[in-house]
Each structure stands twice: as structure tokens, then as C-alpha cells.
Amino acid sequence: MKKDNRKPVLELKDIHKSFGTNHVLKGFNMQLYEGENLVIMGKSGSGKSVMVKCIVGLVQPDRGSITIKDQDIITMGQKELDLLRTEIGFLFQGSALYDSMTVRENLEFPLRRHEDKVKNFQGTDASVKSALESVGLLHAIDMMPSELSGGMQRRVALARALILKPEIIMYDEPTTGLDPITANEIIQLMRSIQKEYNTSSLIITHDVDCARVISNRIILLVDGINYAEGTYEELSNSSDPQARAFFKN
């Protein structure tokens, strides 16, 4: 794959992370560019979750650098880090909605935590309705999560990830647990959101169909490093059997 000369909005350089004798990340490198859908694929236990936790500041790497929009998050204070996190939307695996809150209250939660940022938007109620409209669920605004299907819950979680109008969205296994039809609906919604908002998206997935449809570029995380990188077509047709094995049905 040709070298990309664009400036990354998110970059990891030589990231190492160990837990005792378990060396999970062994010099992982990654660049996410503006307006790009970048997919990270790796087997269970390969370090994908650890990598994500390093990016959002929940885990401190042993070595290496992480920059988001030219800011080094490893050396940041907590207040600076909290502010930067408002630029990142996160779709958790399993949606992670608050069961005791309505859909409206789930979306209001991040707005109330960052009221200073909401002043730049059209207001709390309008922001909630706009986010729900973007995922086709305005009619569910006063429903409880328990009243929603799995696909609807994932859509609400995506609306919550969009509510602060982040420049970067991170998706953790966005199609896990969904039937094929609903999974495809979520994938198509992710594509439309990327086009509408010009977000830069980092997608962690095991779903080969998701990777094929959504990705501009794919990185294979193997043995703690960026083992291979390219488009879906390049990697799925690779002469390297370890890379090609990711794409077998």
C-alpha cells in the first residue's frame, strides 16, 4: 500500500504494554487520518482492547507516544485529558446504555457533563433530537433501553457517541451479538455518519463483512505489532498465509 502523506489525527508510535510477564503490545504503530475509516483486526487476546484503553488514557503504556490532534496524551494532566475526550466518541461493545435512564436521559448525560461545550451547540434538547434523527430513532426518545431491540440499543449508543460532535469515533465490535440483517444496518449507518460528519473512525472488529464494507484501510494486530496493513483487497489476497487467514469464512 502506498505511503499516506496526510497528517494523522491520531498516531501511536512504538507502543509497548506489559502486565507482569505478559507482553501484550510490543511496539505497535498506527496512524488514523482525517475522514478515514480504519479497521483494526486481531485475534482474541491480541491486545486490541489494551490498545484502545491506552488511546483513551485508561491504561498508561510502558513505552511509546500517543498523539491526538498533535497533543501528547501521555503527558497530559487529567483536566486536559477530559477535555480532549470530548473530541472522541466511543461506541462500547454491547452498547453500555444506562438501564435506569430513558433514551433522552442517556443522551443528555454527556451533555450535562460538558455543559460548557453544549453552549456552542443548539441546546440540550435540540442536540438530543438531532442525534436521534441521525440514527433514525427520534420516536424512541422517551423509551427505556429494556424496551429496545439490540439493534435499536446500538443505534442509541451511536447517537450518544455523536452527541458532542466528536472529530474521532471509536467503535468496539459494533456488530457483535447482532443478527446479519441488523449488523448490516449498523454498518450502513456507520458509513452514512462518516460521510455526513466527516468523522475519522477507528473500528475494532472480528467481523470480516464489516471490515470489507466499512474500511478504507485495515491493520492486522498480531503478536503485539502492526503485522500487516492495507486495503481489504490487498490483505485478503496477500501471499502471506497469516494475513490471508483473517479473511477466510
N, C-alpha and C positions, 0 to 999 in steps of 0.2 A: 504493500500500500504506500502511496506517495506521502512524503512528509507534509504535514499541515502547517502552513506558515501563519495561521491566525493566532491571536493571543488567547490563551486559555482563561476561562472564568474560574476554573477550579483546577489545581495542579497538586499532585502528590509526587514527591521526589524521594527515592531511596528509603521508603518506609519500612522499618523493622518493628516487630512487636512480638515479645515472648511472654508466656505465662509459665513461670518455672522453667522446666526443661523443654516445654512445648514451644518451638519457634514457629509462630503462625505466619507472620509476614517477614519476608527475607530480602527486602529491597524492592518493594512494589512501587511501580511508577505509573502515573495516569494523568492524562490531560482531558478536560471537558471543555469544549469550545462553545461559543455563543450560538444559540439556536440549534444545538445538536442533540440528538437522542443517542446516548452512549449506553450500551448494554454491557454489564459485567456478568460473565458466566463462570461458574466453578462448582465443583462437587461439594456435597455437604462436608463441613469441617475444613474447607479450603481457606477460610479467612475472610469471606465476603462480609459477614456481619461485623467482624472486628474492624475491617477497613472502613465501613460506614460509621461505626462508633468513633473512630479516630477523626473522621471528617467533621462530625457534629460536635466534637470536643468532649464526648463522654468517656473516651479512653485516650490516654496520652501515649503516643508511640515512643519506643525506646530510642529511635534514631530517625532522622529524615526531616523533611519540611512539608507543610501543607499550607497552600495559599488559596484564598478565596477572594477574587476581585482584587488581587495584588496585596492582600492583607495576610500576614502570617498568623494563623490562628493559634499556633503552639505557644507563642509568646504573649498572646492577648490576655488581658485581665478579664474577669467574669462579666463586668458590665459591658465591655466592648464585644465580648463573645455573644452575650444575649442579644445585643443589637444586631449583630451580623446574622444571627439565626433567623431574624425576621425576613431576611432575603432568601431563605431556603424553606421551601415547602416539603413536607415529608408525608408520604403515604405509607403507613405502617402495614406490615403483614397482618392480615386479619382485621384491618380497618381501625381497631382500637378506639371506637366511639365510647363516650361516657353513657353507660346504661341508664343512669338516673336522670339524664337530661334529654330534652326534646332535640330534634334536628336543629331547630333555631338556636337553642342554647349551646349545642355542641359547636356551632359555627361562631356564636358570639364570644365563646371562651377566649380564643386567641386575640380577638379584637379588644376585649376588656383588659387583657394582659398588656397590650401595647396601644393604649389609648392615644398616645402622642402621635403614633403613625396613622391612626384612623382619621385624624383631623385632616390629613391630606387626601382622604377619600371622600365619598359622598355621604358618609354617615353609617352608623352600625346597621340599621335596618335595611337600608338600600344595598349595603355591601353583602349582607347575608342573602338577600333575594337575588342579587346579580350572580353570586357564586353558585347558588342552586339552579338558576336558569341555565348556567353554562354546562351543567351536568344533567339537565332535563328533569329536575326533581323539585321544582318550586311548590308543587302540590303537596309535598310531604313535609313542609316546613314545621308543622306542629305535631308530627308523629313521633313516637318513641322508637329507638333503634330496634326494640323487640318486635315492632310491627312491620319491619322492613325485611325484604329478602336479602340474601347475601350479596347479590349484585347491587341492590339499592344501597346497602350499607357501604359498599366500596365506593359508590358514586358520592355519597355524603362525605366520606372520608377524603375523597379527592377535592370536593368543594371546600372542605376545611383547609386542605393543603394550599388551595388557591386564594384563600380569603385575604391574605396580606399582600397579594400580588407579588409573589416572590420571583426573582430572576432565575432561580435554580429550583428544580423539583427533583427529589429523590424518591424512587419507587422501590419498595422492598417486596419482591414477589407479588406483583399486583394482580396476577391471575390465579394464585394458589387457592384451592378449595372451591373454585367456580366451575360450573359445567361449561362445556366448549362454546355454546352459543353466548352465554353471559360473558365468558372470558374474552371472546371476540368483540363484544360490545364495549368492554372496558378498554381493550387495545385501540379500537377505533376512536374512542373518546379521548384517550391519551394523545393520539395523533392530532385530533382537531384542536385540543387545548394547546399543543405545541405550536400549531400554525396560528391560532388566534392571539396567543400571548407572547409568542417568540421566546418561550422558556428554553433554558438549557436543562436537559433531563438526564439523570443518571438512573439507570434501571437495573436492579439486581433481579435476575430471574433464572429458573431452571427450564422455563417454557420455551422450547425451540420455536414454536409457531409465533409466540410473542416476539422473540428475538428477530425472526425473519421479517415480520411485518413492521415493527416499530423502529428498528435500529438503523442509524446512519453508519455506525461503527460498533464493533464488538471487541472486547478484551477478554481473553481467557485467563483466569486466575488459577494457576497450577503451581503447587509446591511453593506458595508464598510469593510468587513473582508474576509479572506480566509475561506469560508464556508465549502468547501469540496475539496478534492484533490485526484487524482488517474488516472488510465488509462481510456480510453473511455469505455471499457467493464465494469470496476469496477463501474464507475459513472452511466452509462446508466442502469445498473442492480441493482443500490443501493436500499436498503429498505427505504431510506429517500425519501419521495414523492417530497420534494422541490428540491432535487438534480436530481431526475429522470425526473422531469418536463422539464428540459433543453433539453432533448433528444427526446421529443415527436414530431412527424411530424405534 
